[in-house]
Amino acid sequence: MNNTRLSRRARSISLLSAGGDCALPDACVNYVPGFLTPKTADGVFDSLIKQVEWHQPKIKLFGKTFLSPRLSAWYGDAGAIYSYSGLVNQPLPWLPALQVLRRRLKNEWEWNPNAVLVNWYRDGQDSMGWHSDDETELGHEPTIASISLGASRRFLLRHQKDKHMPIYELVPEHGSLLIMAGSTQKFWRHSVPKSTHAVGQRVNLTFRLVRTMQGIF
Ligand SMILES: O=C(O)CCC(=O)C(=O)O
């Protein structure tokens, strides 16, 4: 990616920092700083770094195989199988810390995800390229609830079709929640670019609702 071009086009999504709603066109994005207190966020971060079964899978993109640019693990209800980039993810059984967060999303947002992708960005070289979370098993207009822990990293949003729209930028803070809902995944891509500055470790949790449960009758 061309950094000069990016910095010229990127601008901050300041409308979201006040807990905004569906202000981006073709999207519904809601940013909730302080969803977890700093103390709770510290505890969840530490326990996940220790307890998650981290792995760095090989992924397929554009016919080529790469090592995933971050460490990951997929947790969820039995049958919540999720495939992306040539990977078929069988869910690991929920960790207590993940269950607590899932329950909070259910109680406070009336939305009950059945799985979560846990990602560990070990330093600024770990990243995630442009993509949408639009896999068929998530169904029409999937909701993604993303909790950030640890170091802050840039999170970019780019409209898929309208190239004249700016790239929007958000820097989700430790303990924040970012909800992407409605048509966001249909019209927008998001990414976490590499950082040229020294940055600490970051863990990100994207809670999802897998609609096509496999082997559950
Ligand atoms: O790390 C993030 O903030 C985003 C992660 C993400 O886009 C994904 O796992 O699909």
The ligand as an SDF file (V2000), in Angstrom:
LIG
                    3D

 10  9  0  0  0  0  0  0  0  0999 V2000
   -7.9900   -6.1360   14.7270 O   0  0  0  0  0  0  0  0  0  0  0  0
   -8.9860   -5.5240   14.3780 C   0  0  0  0  0  0  0  0  0  0  0  0
   -9.3330   -4.4560   14.8850 O   0  0  0  0  0  0  0  0  0  0  0  0
   -9.8270   -6.0370   13.2260 C   0  0  0  0  0  0  0  0  0  0  0  0
   -9.7620   -7.5220   13.0530 C   0  0  0  0  0  0  0  0  0  0  0  0
  -10.4880   -7.9690   11.8360 C   0  0  0  0  0  0  0  0  0  0  0  0
  -10.8160   -7.2070   10.9850 O   0  0  0  0  0  0  0  0  0  0  0  0
  -10.8190   -9.3680   11.6660 C   0  0  0  0  0  0  0  0  0  0  0  0
  -10.3350  -10.2050   12.4220 O   0  0  0  0  0  0  0  0  0  0  0  0
  -11.5840   -9.6850   10.7390 O   0  0  0  0  0  0  0  0  0  0  0  0
  1  2  2  0
  2  3  1  0
  2  4  1  0
  4  5  1  0
  5  6  1  0
  6  7  2  0
  6  8  1  0
  8  9  2  0
  8 10  1  0
M  END
$$$$
